[in-house]
Amino acid sequence: MFALLLSVLCVLQAVSAQSTLYYKSLAGPPEEFNQYILPTPSQNAITQRSANFPFKMTPSSSLTSNVMSYTQTLLVDSDTMWGLSFYSPDADVLSITLLDPSGNSVDLDSHAHSGDFPLGDGSTTVPGNTYMFEYPTVGKYTFTVEAQDPSSIKSADGSVNGYIILWNDNPLQSYTYINTYQLHKGNKIGLVSMACNSTVSVAEMKGGSRPEALRESVKAAEMYVVFPDGKTAATKMHDDGLEGDEAADDGIYTALVTATEEGQYVLSASLSGTSPAGVEYIRTTEQVVSVISPSLTLSGSATAVMTSTTRATIALGVTAPSSSKYRVYAEVWGQDKETQQEVAICWIGGLADSSDNTLPVELDLNWVSKAGASEPYTLKNIVVQDPDTFVPVAQAASINVQSADMDNIMDKVAHLLIGKNGPISIEMMEGVKPAHLSINGSDAETPKVLLVHGYCSALNPWSVYQSDWTSAEVFLNANANLGHDAFAVKVLEWAAANKWTTWAFVGHSQGGAVGLQIKNYYHSGMDNLPSGARKLQTVGTPYMGCSAAGTAAGLGKAFGVGCGQNTDLTKDGAALWFAGIRAAAAKEAYYYTTTYEQGKFFGDYCNLATNAVLNWPNDGIAEYDWAQLTGGNNMGNTQKWCHSTDMKYTAQTQDRTRIAEMNKKSRNL
């Protein structure tokens, strides 16, 4: 027991000894258990009315011609509007033509709109144009790309020369989700997809609802996979009730492949067929997922030791590398002192570092007293996640808690008089604040306002009007691709290096999720703001992920541009991340959204390129419905402001009226 106690104390000391990282020891009442159930993939489906076609030109069959070309049939199934986007790093040396269903040439120039595809919040884009057509003839169009001088093709050695995106203004859409969140090397991964004529709201989807499949509509279904090493594979999707398919002939198609390596996979589903109106169609979706090799296994043991007069640490037995970081969650159950029946005590968890084959989680004994519980104790529904991807690493239904220190623990509980109706303190929910952050009243410094950018930003967009803020500091980690937690660590290290102990957090795009990650899991200067001041304010944050993440990943990987794929920004990655966010943390967030102008007959847009693959309305990156933060404070939506520069309307971070409001509220003025 002494060896285990020494191991646990060393783990706690190692965590607190890190100059910038002070994990909160999280806990909450049994009423919150349901909030922390891991999501299922079907709750985070992607719906699309578009089709993506990566293309590779081939040499002419003529012996006397050096021309390279590619031809794609485009199925237009809308008689109100359709769009065509064309992207290639060689766009300036390629010629394109479009023939309508009668074989007549279409004047593309008269329908052209510039519309580069953004690959982040910065200046990195894939060059291209979008062509919009109102009241078109329905049918098969023929799109051809040619290069008269193949030697001028910069992408000649790449896997593709470009991308074509077809969009139809038609309610018929594909509805696609991945098959599992057990994204481990060696497991089967893939997609489940259907065609439907209507969709469900985000709330309905999260509640488990899904639209009715068009059972007789799909004539061909295929899945395409880009592996982490760049190799590709194609396989037919099936609806036969076998190999992972839910049921035969229900109109829902499935395809699986073995995840043979770690890393990020791009999965695409393609459905084509005939609509109930008798019109041919095609729809595709692209999704990016991270596959890991689990570095931890649970051994099935849990040992409790006292670490202070009111706190115990429960050391989960694991097999794991030392000093590896994980997100852990467990329910604590005991026996009711009066009825002798099993009773729920609380949940515990947070971030933890492994050491000597243990993973420590802390328990405030006031929870035990409040529940009127005694031994034996059991941990239930244990979940351990990788903090870089939030993919579940290990799970267990229950583990009994053992302790040679149990008499001491029960003696401490007996002297706690909180009672069943007693208040829940901050220490019970977040643990003991580090001494250097325990600042009150006159000891508090003038609060800073930390202005944080989003994913893949070359510049911090808040810097344009930095002078509008009071005591503002601008964070910049240029052109970076970091998950929410790694990004949070960078910000905390920056604040610690500058010895700032009291600050408000203002985040744009992914920066908002980073702020929520800090508020949820780390002790920081954000918690030292005076009462009434807004600790966390965000603008344009895709809290629940972004439908365009898969398309952006495909474009970036194909052309070797951008900052790389970021699965925390996908709908699946965001859902897995949000499963660990406490309602108390979300309640501290004040979030703003923007969109293009709504209500116009033919619609409006911020970025035509992304509008083809995003749900409407959106700000060019963040979709309004998926930017809602459950439990947060919705500060409203402003129209005719866009996500970033070079979109149709001014960048949302340059709204000086909003800046004035946010600056004032960050200081409780």
C-alpha positions as CSV (number, residue, x, y, z in Angstrom):
1,M,0.0,0.0,0.0
2,F,2.9,2.4,0.8
3,A,4.3,1.8,-2.7
4,L,0.9,2.6,-4.3
5,L,0.5,5.7,-2.1
6,L,3.9,6.9,-3.2
7,S,3.0,6.3,-6.8
8,V,-0.2,8.3,-6.6
9,L,1.4,11.2,-4.7
10,C,4.2,11.3,-7.3
11,V,1.6,11.4,-10.1
12,L,-0.2,14.3,-8.4
13,Q,3.1,16.1,-7.8
14,A,4.1,15.7,-11.4
15,V,0.9,17.2,-12.7
16,S,1.1,20.2,-10.4
17,A,4.8,20.6,-11.0
18,Q,4.2,21.4,-14.7
19,S,4.6,25.1,-14.7
20,T,1.6,25.8,-17.0
21,L,-0.7,22.8,-16.7
22,Y,-2.9,22.4,-13.7
23,Y,-5.7,19.9,-14.3
24,K,-9.0,20.4,-12.6
25,S,-10.3,17.4,-10.6
26,L,-13.8,17.3,-12.1
27,A,-16.9,15.9,-10.5
28,G,-20.6,16.4,-10.6
29,P,-23.9,14.9,-9.2
30,P,-25.6,11.8,-10.4
31,E,-28.2,13.9,-12.2
32,E,-25.5,14.6,-14.8
33,F,-24.6,11.0,-15.7
34,N,-26.6,11.1,-18.9
35,Q,-24.7,14.1,-20.1
36,Y,-21.5,12.1,-20.4
37,I,-22.7,9.2,-22.4
38,L,-20.5,8.9,-25.5
39,P,-22.3,9.8,-28.7
40,T,-23.1,7.4,-31.5
41,P,-22.1,8.1,-35.1
42,S,-25.6,8.3,-36.4
43,Q,-26.2,11.4,-34.1
44,N,-23.6,13.3,-36.2
45,A,-24.5,12.5,-39.8
46,I,-23.4,14.7,-42.7
47,T,-26.1,15.7,-45.2
48,Q,-25.2,16.8,-48.7
49,R,-26.9,18.0,-51.9
50,S,-23.6,18.1,-53.7
51,A,-21.2,15.7,-55.4
52,N,-17.4,15.9,-55.4
53,F,-15.3,14.6,-58.3
54,P,-11.5,14.6,-57.9
55,F,-10.1,14.2,-61.4
56,K,-6.9,13.1,-63.1
57,M,-6.3,14.0,-66.7
58,T,-5.1,11.4,-69.2
59,P,-3.2,11.8,-72.5
60,S,-5.1,12.0,-75.7
61,S,-5.4,8.7,-77.7
62,S,-4.2,10.6,-80.8
63,L,-0.6,9.9,-81.8
64,T,-0.3,13.4,-83.1
65,S,-1.6,15.3,-80.0
66,N,-0.1,16.0,-76.7
67,V,-3.3,17.2,-75.2
68,M,-4.3,15.8,-71.7
69,S,-8.0,15.9,-70.8
70,Y,-10.7,14.7,-68.4
71,T,-14.5,14.5,-69.0
72,Q,-17.1,14.3,-66.3
73,T,-20.9,13.8,-66.7
74,L,-22.8,16.1,-64.4
75,L,-26.3,15.0,-63.4
76,V,-28.4,18.2,-62.9
77,D,-31.6,17.3,-61.1
78,S,-32.8,20.8,-60.2
79,D,-35.0,23.0,-62.4
80,T,-34.5,26.1,-60.2
81,M,-30.7,26.3,-59.7
82,W,-27.5,24.3,-59.8
83,G,-23.8,25.2,-59.4
84,L,-20.5,23.9,-60.5
85,S,-17.2,24.6,-58.7
86,F,-13.8,23.9,-60.3
87,Y,-10.5,23.8,-58.4
88,S,-7.0,23.1,-59.6
89,P,-3.6,24.5,-58.9
90,D,-3.2,24.6,-62.7
91,A,-6.5,26.5,-63.3
92,D,-4.6,29.2,-65.2
93,V,-3.3,26.8,-67.9
94,L,-6.4,24.6,-68.2
95,S,-9.3,25.1,-70.5
96,I,-12.8,24.0,-69.6
97,T,-16.0,23.5,-71.5
98,L,-19.6,22.6,-70.6
99,L,-22.2,21.1,-72.9
100,D,-25.9,21.1,-71.9
101,P,-28.1,17.9,-72.3
102,S,-28.7,18.8,-76.0
103,G,-25.0,19.1,-76.7
104,N,-24.9,22.9,-77.0
105,S,-22.0,24.8,-75.6
106,V,-22.7,26.8,-72.4
107,D,-21.1,30.2,-72.0
108,L,-19.4,29.7,-68.7
109,D,-18.0,33.2,-68.4
110,S,-21.4,34.7,-68.0
111,H,-22.1,32.4,-65.0
112,A,-18.7,32.7,-63.3
113,H,-18.0,33.8,-59.8
114,S,-14.6,33.8,-58.2
115,G,-14.6,31.5,-55.2
116,D,-11.5,30.0,-53.8
117,F,-12.0,27.2,-51.2
118,P,-10.6,28.2,-47.8
119,L,-8.6,25.6,-45.9
120,G,-8.6,27.3,-42.6
121,D,-9.1,30.7,-41.0
122,G,-6.1,32.2,-42.8
123,S,-5.0,32.9,-46.3
124,T,-4.5,29.3,-47.5
125,T,-7.0,28.5,-50.2
126,V,-7.4,26.3,-53.2
127,P,-7.9,28.5,-56.3
128,G,-11.1,28.0,-58.3
129,N,-14.2,29.4,-59.7
130,T,-17.9,28.7,-59.2
131,Y,-20.5,28.8,-61.9
132,M,-24.2,29.3,-61.0
133,F,-27.2,28.5,-63.3
134,E,-30.7,29.6,-62.7
135,Y,-33.8,27.8,-64.1
136,P,-31.7,25.2,-66.0
137,T,-32.6,22.3,-68.2
138,V,-32.6,19.1,-66.1
139,G,-30.4,16.3,-67.5
140,K,-26.9,15.2,-68.2
141,Y,-24.3,17.9,-68.8
142,T,-20.7,17.2,-70.0
143,F,-17.8,19.0,-68.4
144,T,-14.4,18.7,-70.0
145,V,-11.0,19.9,-68.8
146,E,-8.0,20.1,-71.2
147,A,-4.3,21.0,-71.0
148,Q,-2.8,21.8,-74.3
149,D,0.7,21.8,-72.9
150,P,1.1,19.0,-70.4
151,S,4.6,20.3,-69.4
152,S,2.9,23.3,-67.7
153,I,0.9,21.1,-65.3
154,K,2.2,21.6,-61.8
155,S,0.1,18.8,-60.4
156,A,1.2,16.3,-63.0
157,D,2.9,14.1,-60.4
158,G,0.0,14.3,-57.9
159,S,-2.8,11.8,-57.3
160,V,-5.3,14.3,-58.8
161,N,-5.1,17.4,-61.0
162,G,-8.2,19.0,-59.5
163,Y,-11.7,18.9,-58.0
164,I,-15.1,19.4,-59.4
165,I,-18.1,20.1,-57.0
166,L,-21.6,19.8,-58.4
167,W,-24.5,21.2,-56.3
168,N,-28.2,21.0,-57.0
169,D,-31.0,23.0,-55.4
170,N,-33.1,20.0,-54.7
171,P,-34.2,18.6,-51.3
172,L,-32.9,15.1,-52.3
173,Q,-29.7,14.6,-50.3
174,S,-27.4,12.0,-49.0
175,Y,-27.3,11.3,-45.3
176,T,-24.0,9.7,-44.2
177,Y,-22.2,8.7,-41.0
178,I,-19.2,6.6,-40.0
179,N,-19.9,3.1,-38.6
180,T,-18.1,3.3,-35.3
181,Y,-16.2,5.5,-32.8
182,Q,-13.9,2.5,-31.9
183,L,-11.4,4.0,-34.4
184,H,-8.6,1.6,-33.6
185,K,-5.9,0.2,-35.8
186,G,-7.1,-3.3,-36.9
187,N,-10.8,-2.5,-36.6
188,K,-13.3,-2.2,-39.4
189,I,-14.1,1.4,-40.3
190,G,-16.4,2.7,-43.0
191,L,-19.6,4.6,-43.9
192,V,-23.3,4.2,-43.6
193,S,-25.3,6.2,-46.2
194,M,-28.8,6.7,-47.5
195,A,-30.6,9.0,-50.0
196,C,-33.5,10.9,-48.5
197,N,-35.9,13.7,-49.6
198,S,-36.0,15.4,-46.2
199,T,-33.7,15.8,-43.3
200,V,-34.1,16.1,-39.5
201,S,-33.1,19.0,-37.3
202,V,-29.8,18.9,-35.3
203,A,-31.8,18.4,-32.1
204,E,-33.7,15.5,-33.7
205,M,-30.5,13.9,-35.0
206,K,-28.8,14.2,-31.6
207,G,-31.9,12.6,-30.1
208,G,-31.5,9.5,-32.3
209,S,-33.9,10.4,-35.2
210,R,-33.0,10.1,-38.8
211,P,-34.9,10.7,-42.1
212,E,-36.7,8.1,-44.1
213,A,-34.5,6.4,-46.7
214,L,-35.6,6.4,-50.4
215,R,-35.5,2.6,-50.5
216,E,-36.0,2.2,-54.3
217,S,-34.0,5.2,-55.3
218,V,-30.3,4.2,-55.2
219,K,-29.0,2.3,-58.1
220,A,-25.3,2.4,-57.3
221,A,-23.4,3.0,-54.1
222,E,-19.6,3.1,-53.6
223,M,-17.1,4.1,-50.9
224,Y,-13.7,5.6,-51.6
225,V,-10.9,5.6,-49.1
226,V,-7.7,7.6,-48.9
227,F,-5.4,5.9,-46.4
228,P,-2.9,7.9,-44.2
229,D,-0.1,6.9,-46.6
230,G,-1.9,8.3,-49.6
231,K,-3.0,5.0,-51.1
232,T,-6.6,4.7,-52.2
233,A,-9.2,2.0,-52.4
234,A,-12.8,1.8,-53.7
235,T,-15.4,-0.7,-52.6
236,K,-19.1,-1.2,-53.3
237,M,-21.6,-0.3,-50.5
238,H,-24.2,-2.9,-49.8
239,D,-27.7,-3.2,-48.4
240,D,-27.9,-6.9,-47.7
241,G,-27.9,-7.0,-43.9
242,L,-24.3,-8.4,-43.9
243,E,-20.9,-7.2,-42.9
244,G,-22.0,-4.4,-40.7
245,D,-25.1,-3.4,-42.7
246,E,-28.0,-2.9,-40.3
247,A,-30.8,-4.6,-42.3
248,A,-31.3,-5.9,-45.8
249,D,-33.2,-3.8,-48.4
250,D,-33.9,-0.8,-46.1
251,G,-32.3,1.7,-48.5
252,I,-29.3,2.2,-46.1
253,Y,-26.0,1.2,-47.6
254,T,-22.8,0.2,-45.8
255,A,-19.1,-0.4,-46.7
256,L,-16.2,-1.2,-44.4
257,V,-12.5,-1.6,-44.7
258,T,-9.8,-2.6,-42.2
259,A,-7.9,0.3,-40.7
260,T,-4.4,-1.0,-41.4
261,E,-2.5,1.9,-40.1
262,E,-2.7,4.8,-37.7
263,G,-3.5,8.3,-39.0
264,Q,-6.2,10.2,-40.8
265,Y,-8.4,8.6,-43.3
266,V,-10.7,10.4,-45.8
267,L,-13.8,8.4,-46.5
268,S,-16.2,9.2,-49.3
269,A,-19.6,7.8,-50.1
270,S,-21.2,8.1,-53.5
271,L,-24.9,7.4,-54.1
272,S,-26.5,7.6,-57.5
273,G,-29.9,6.6,-58.8
274,T,-33.2,7.9,-59.9
275,S,-35.3,10.3,-57.8
276,P,-39.1,9.7,-57.1
277,A,-39.6,12.3,-59.8
278,G,-37.8,10.1,-62.3
279,V,-34.7,12.3,-62.5
280,E,-31.2,10.9,-62.3
281,Y,-29.0,12.2,-59.5
282,I,-25.7,11.7,-57.7
283,R,-24.7,12.8,-54.2
284,T,-21.4,12.3,-52.3
285,T,-20.1,13.0,-48.8
286,E,-16.5,13.2,-47.6
287,Q,-15.5,12.6,-44.0
288,V,-12.1,12.5,-42.2
289,V,-11.5,10.3,-39.2
290,S,-8.4,9.7,-37.0
291,V,-7.4,6.1,-36.3
292,I,-5.2,5.4,-33.3
293,S,-3.4,2.4,-31.7
294,P,-4.7,2.4,-28.2
295,S,-1.8,3.0,-25.8
296,L,-3.7,2.1,-22.6
297,T,-5.7,-0.9,-21.3
298,L,-7.6,-1.1,-18.1
299,S,-6.4,-3.9,-15.8
300,G,-9.7,-4.0,-13.8
301,S,-8.4,-2.7,-10.5
302,A,-9.0,0.6,-8.7
303,T,-7.4,1.5,-5.4
304,A,-8.3,4.5,-3.2
305,V,-5.9,6.3,-0.9
306,M,-6.4,9.5,1.2
307,T,-4.4,12.5,-0.1
308,S,-5.9,15.2,2.2
309,T,-8.4,15.5,5.0
310,T,-11.3,15.7,2.5
311,R,-10.0,14.1,-0.7
312,A,-9.0,10.7,-1.9
313,T,-7.3,9.6,-5.1
314,I,-8.6,6.5,-6.9
315,A,-5.8,4.9,-8.9
316,L,-7.1,3.0,-11.9
317,G,-4.9,0.1,-12.8
318,V,-3.7,0.4,-16.4
319,T,-1.1,-0.7,-18.8
320,A,0.2,2.4,-20.3
321,P,3.4,4.4,-21.0
322,S,4.3,6.7,-18.1
323,S,3.4,10.4,-18.4
324,S,0.9,9.8,-21.1
325,K,-2.1,12.1,-21.0
326,Y,-5.8,10.9,-21.1
327,R,-9.3,12.2,-20.5
328,V,-11.0,9.9,-18.0
329,Y,-14.6,9.6,-16.7
330,A,-16.2,7.3,-14.2
331,E,-19.4,7.1,-12.1
332,V,-18.9,6.5,-8.4
333,W,-21.4,4.2,-6.6
334,G,-21.7,3.1,-3.0
335,Q,-24.1,1.6,-0.5
336,D,-26.8,3.7,1.2
337,K,-26.1,3.7,4.9
338,E,-29.7,3.4,5.8
339,T,-31.3,1.1,3.2
340,Q,-28.2,-0.8,2.3
341,Q,-29.2,-0.4,-1.3
342,E,-26.8,0.7,-4.1
343,V,-26.7,4.5,-4.4
344,A,-25.1,6.8,-7.0
345,I,-22.6,9.2,-5.4
346,C,-21.2,11.3,-8.2
347,W,-19.1,11.2,-11.3
348,I,-15.4,12.0,-11.4
349,G,-12.8,12.6,-14.1
350,G,-10.9,15.1,-16.1
351,L,-7.4,15.0,-17.6
352,A,-4.8,12.7,-16.0
353,D,-1.3,11.6,-16.6
354,S,-0.4,7.9,-16.3
355,S,2.4,6.8,-14.0
356,D,3.6,3.4,-12.9
357,N,0.6,1.7,-14.5
358,T,-1.9,3.8,-12.7
359,L,-4.2,6.6,-13.9
360,P,-5.3,8.8,-11.0
361,V,-8.7,10.4,-10.5
362,E,-9.6,12.5,-7.5
363,L,-12.7,12.2,-5.3
364,D,-13.9,14.9,-2.9
365,L,-15.3,12.9,0.1
366,N,-18.1,15.5,0.5
367,W,-19.8,13.8,-2.4
368,V,-19.8,10.5,-0.4
369,S,-21.3,12.3,2.6
370,K,-23.9,14.1,0.5
371,A,-25.0,10.8,-0.9
372,G,-25.2,9.2,2.5
373,A,-23.1,6.4,1.2
374,S,-20.7,3.9,2.6
375,E,-18.5,1.0,1.3
376,P,-18.3,-1.0,-0.8
377,Y,-17.6,1.4,-3.6
378,T,-17.7,0.8,-7.3
379,L,-16.7,2.7,-10.4
380,K,-19.1,2.3,-13.3
381,N,-19.2,3.3,-17.0
382,I,-15.5,4.1,-17.1
383,V,-14.3,5.8,-20.2
384,V,-10.7,6.7,-21.2
385,Q,-10.2,8.9,-24.3
386,D,-7.1,10.0,-26.2
387,P,-7.0,13.8,-25.7
388,D,-5.6,14.5,-29.1
389,T,-8.5,12.9,-31.0
390,F,-11.0,12.1,-28.2
391,V,-11.3,8.6,-29.7
392,P,-12.2,6.2,-26.9
393,V,-9.1,4.2,-25.8
394,A,-10.6,2.0,-23.2
395,Q,-13.9,1.4,-21.5
396,A,-15.2,-0.8,-18.6
397,A,-18.7,-1.4,-17.3
398,S,-17.6,-1.5,-13.6
399,I,-14.5,-1.8,-11.4
400,N,-14.7,-2.4,-7.7
401,V,-12.7,0.0,-5.5
402,Q,-10.3,-1.5,-3.0
403,S,-8.4,0.2,-0.2
404,A,-6.3,-0.7,2.8
405,D,-7.1,2.8,3.8
406,M,-10.8,2.3,3.8
407,D,-11.3,2.8,7.6
408,N,-9.5,6.1,7.4
409,I,-11.6,7.1,4.4
410,M,-14.9,6.2,6.2
411,D,-13.8,8.1,9.3
412,K,-13.2,11.2,7.3
413,V,-16.6,10.9,5.6
414,A,-18.3,10.5,9.0
415,H,-16.9,13.9,10.1
416,L,-18.2,15.6,7.0
417,L,-21.6,17.2,7.7
418,I,-22.6,18.4,4.3
419,G,-25.8,16.3,4.3
420,K,-27.9,15.3,1.4
421,N,-29.3,18.8,0.9
422,G,-26.0,20.6,1.4
423,P,-24.4,22.9,-1.2
424,I,-22.1,21.8,-3.9
425,S,-18.9,23.8,-3.7
426,I,-16.5,24.8,-6.5
427,E,-13.8,22.5,-4.9
428,M,-16.2,19.6,-5.1
429,M,-16.7,20.2,-8.8
430,E,-13.2,21.3,-9.8
431,G,-10.7,20.4,-7.1
432,V,-8.3,22.6,-5.2
433,K,-7.0,25.6,-7.1
434,P,-3.2,26.0,-7.3
435,A,-1.7,28.4,-4.8
436,H,-0.4,30.8,-7.4
437,L,-3.9,31.2,-8.9
438,S,-5.7,31.6,-5.6
439,I,-6.0,35.4,-6.0
440,N,-8.7,37.5,-4.4
441,G,-9.7,41.1,-4.1
442,S,-6.8,43.6,-4.0
443,D,-4.3,41.0,-4.9
444,A,-5.8,40.5,-8.4
445,E,-3.9,42.1,-11.3
446,T,-5.6,44.2,-13.9
447,P,-7.4,41.6,-16.0
448,K,-6.0,40.9,-19.5
449,V,-8.1,40.0,-22.5
450,L,-6.5,37.2,-24.4
451,L,-7.5,37.4,-28.1
452,V,-7.1,33.9,-29.7
453,H,-7.4,33.0,-33.4
454,G,-8.7,29.8,-35.0
455,Y,-7.4,26.9,-37.1
456,C,-4.6,27.5,-39.7
457,S,-4.5,31.2,-39.2
458,A,-1.6,33.1,-40.8
459,L,-2.5,36.2,-38.7
460,N,-4.7,36.8,-35.7
461,P,-7.8,38.4,-37.1
462,W,-8.5,40.2,-33.8
463,S,-5.3,42.2,-34.3
464,V,-7.0,44.5,-36.9
465,Y,-8.8,46.4,-34.1
466,Q,-6.6,45.4,-31.1
467,S,-6.6,49.0,-29.9
468,D,-10.4,48.7,-29.4
469,W,-9.8,46.3,-26.5
470,T,-8.7,47.2,-23.0
471,S,-5.5,45.4,-21.9
472,A,-5.6,43.0,-24.8
473,E,-2.9,40.5,-25.7
474,V,-2.9,38.9,-29.1
475,F,-2.0,35.2,-29.3
476,L,-0.5,33.9,-32.6
477,N,0.6,30.3,-33.5
478,A,0.7,30.9,-37.2
479,N,-0.5,28.3,-39.7
480,A,-0.8,25.7,-37.0
481,N,-2.9,22.5,-37.0
482,L,-3.6,21.6,-33.4
483,G,-6.4,19.7,-31.7
484,H,-8.4,21.6,-29.1
485,D,-6.2,20.3,-26.2
486,A,-2.8,20.8,-27.8
487,F,-4.0,24.3,-28.8
488,A,-5.1,25.0,-25.2
489,V,-1.7,24.0,-23.9
490,K,0.0,26.5,-26.2
491,V,-2.2,29.3,-24.9
492,L,-1.7,28.3,-21.3
493,E,2.1,28.2,-21.8
494,W,2.0,31.7,-23.3
495,A,-0.1,33.1,-20.4
496,A,2.2,31.4,-17.9
497,A,5.4,32.7,-19.5
498,N,4.0,36.2,-19.2
499,K,2.9,35.6,-15.6
500,W,-0.7,36.6,-16.3
501,T,-2.9,35.3,-13.5
502,T,-6.2,37.0,-14.3
503,W,-7.6,37.1,-17.8
504,A,-10.7,36.9,-20.0
505,F,-10.6,34.7,-23.1
506,V,-12.0,35.8,-26.5
507,G,-11.8,33.2,-29.2
508,H,-12.5,33.2,-33.0
509,S,-13.5,30.0,-34.8
510,Q,-11.6,27.0,-33.3
511,G,-10.2,29.5,-30.7
512,G,-13.6,29.5,-29.0
513,A,-13.5,25.7,-28.5
514,V,-10.0,26.1,-27.2
515,G,-11.2,28.5,-24.6
516,L,-13.9,26.1,-23.6
517,Q,-11.4,23.3,-23.3
518,I,-9.3,25.5,-20.9
519,K,-12.4,26.5,-18.9
520,N,-13.5,22.9,-18.6
521,Y,-10.2,21.1,-17.8
522,Y,-7.6,23.5,-16.5
523,H,-7.2,25.8,-13.6
524,S,-6.3,29.2,-15.2
525,G,-6.4,32.9,-14.9
526,M,-9.9,32.8,-16.5
527,D,-11.3,31.7,-13.2
528,N,-9.9,34.8,-11.4
529,L,-12.0,37.3,-13.2
530,P,-14.2,39.5,-10.9
531,S,-17.8,38.4,-10.5
532,G,-20.0,39.4,-13.4
533,A,-17.2,39.6,-15.9
534,R,-17.6,37.3,-18.9
535,K,-14.8,34.7,-18.7
536,L,-15.2,33.3,-22.2
537,Q,-16.6,35.0,-25.4
538,T,-16.5,33.5,-28.8
539,V,-17.4,34.4,-32.4
540,G,-17.9,32.0,-35.3
541,T,-17.0,28.8,-33.4
542,P,-18.2,25.6,-35.0
543,Y,-18.7,23.9,-31.6
544,M,-20.4,20.9,-33.1
545,G,-18.1,20.5,-36.1
546,C,-18.2,21.5,-39.7
547,S,-19.6,19.6,-42.7
548,A,-16.9,21.0,-45.0
549,A,-14.1,19.4,-43.0
550,G,-14.0,16.3,-45.2
551,T,-14.0,18.2,-48.4
552,A,-11.3,20.5,-47.2
553,A,-9.3,17.5,-46.1
554,G,-9.6,16.0,-49.5
555,L,-8.6,19.2,-51.3
556,G,-5.7,19.9,-49.0
557,K,-4.4,16.4,-49.2
558,A,-4.8,16.2,-52.9
559,F,-3.0,19.4,-53.6
560,G,-0.5,19.4,-50.7
561,V,-1.7,22.7,-49.3
562,G,-3.2,23.9,-46.1
563,C,-2.2,22.9,-42.5
564,G,-3.4,19.3,-42.6
565,Q,-6.6,17.6,-41.4
566,N,-8.0,18.4,-38.0
567,T,-10.6,15.9,-36.8
568,D,-11.6,17.9,-33.7
569,L,-13.3,20.2,-36.3
570,T,-15.3,17.4,-37.9
571,K,-18.8,16.6,-36.6
572,D,-17.6,13.3,-35.2
573,G,-14.5,14.7,-33.5
574,A,-16.5,17.6,-32.1
575,A,-19.1,15.3,-30.7
576,L,-16.5,13.1,-29.0
577,W,-14.8,16.2,-27.5
578,F,-18.1,17.7,-26.3
579,A,-19.0,14.5,-24.5
580,G,-16.5,15.7,-21.8
581,I,-17.6,19.3,-21.5
582,R,-19.5,20.1,-18.3
583,A,-22.7,22.1,-18.3
584,A,-21.0,24.4,-15.7
585,A,-18.2,25.2,-18.2
586,A,-20.6,25.8,-21.2
587,K,-22.7,28.1,-19.0
588,E,-19.7,30.4,-18.8
589,A,-19.4,30.8,-22.6
590,Y,-21.1,33.7,-24.5
591,Y,-21.1,32.9,-28.2
592,Y,-22.0,35.0,-31.2
593,T,-22.7,33.8,-34.7
594,T,-23.0,35.5,-38.1
595,T,-24.4,34.5,-41.5
596,Y,-25.0,35.9,-44.9
597,E,-28.3,37.7,-45.6
598,Q,-31.2,35.3,-45.2
599,G,-34.6,35.2,-46.9
600,K,-33.4,36.1,-50.5
601,F,-35.3,34.1,-53.1
602,F,-32.2,32.6,-54.7
603,G,-30.2,32.7,-51.5
604,D,-27.1,34.5,-50.5
605,Y,-23.7,33.3,-49.5
606,C,-20.5,34.2,-47.7
607,N,-18.3,31.9,-49.8
608,L,-19.8,30.2,-52.9
609,A,-17.3,27.4,-52.8
610,T,-18.0,26.3,-49.2
611,N,-21.7,27.0,-49.5
612,A,-22.0,24.0,-51.8
613,V,-21.0,21.6,-49.0
614,L,-22.1,23.4,-45.9
615,N,-25.6,23.3,-44.3
616,W,-27.5,26.6,-44.6
617,P,-27.3,29.2,-43.2
618,N,-23.6,29.6,-42.5
619,D,-20.8,32.2,-42.3
620,G,-18.7,30.6,-45.0
621,I,-17.1,28.1,-42.5
622,A,-19.3,27.6,-39.4
623,E,-22.9,26.4,-40.0
624,Y,-25.4,28.2,-37.8
625,D,-27.2,25.0,-36.6
626,W,-23.9,23.3,-35.7
627,A,-22.4,26.4,-34.1
628,Q,-24.9,26.3,-31.3
629,L,-23.3,25.5,-27.9
630,T,-25.6,23.4,-25.7
631,G,-25.8,25.1,-22.3
632,G,-24.0,28.2,-23.5
633,N,-25.3,31.8,-23.8
634,N,-26.4,32.5,-27.3
635,M,-25.8,36.2,-27.9
636,G,-27.5,36.2,-31.2
637,N,-26.9,36.0,-35.0
638,T,-25.9,39.0,-37.1
639,Q,-26.5,38.8,-40.9
640,K,-24.2,40.1,-43.6
641,W,-20.9,39.3,-41.7
642,C,-18.7,36.4,-42.8
643,H,-16.2,34.1,-41.1
644,S,-13.0,35.6,-42.4
645,T,-11.6,38.0,-45.0
646,D,-12.0,37.6,-48.7
647,M,-15.6,36.5,-48.4
648,K,-18.6,38.4,-49.7
649,Y,-19.1,40.4,-46.5
650,T,-16.8,41.9,-43.9
651,A,-15.0,39.5,-41.5
652,Q,-17.0,38.9,-38.3
653,T,-13.9,39.8,-36.1
654,Q,-14.1,43.3,-37.5
655,D,-17.5,44.2,-36.2
656,R,-16.5,47.1,-34.0
657,T,-19.9,47.4,-32.4
658,R,-19.6,43.8,-31.2
659,I,-16.0,44.3,-30.1
660,A,-17.1,47.2,-28.0
661,E,-19.8,45.1,-26.3
662,M,-17.4,42.1,-25.8
663,N,-14.7,44.4,-24.4
664,K,-17.1,46.0,-21.9
665,K,-18.5,42.7,-20.8
666,S,-15.1,41.1,-20.3
667,R,-14.6,43.7,-17.5
668,N,-18.2,43.7,-16.2
669,L,-18.8,47.4,-17.1
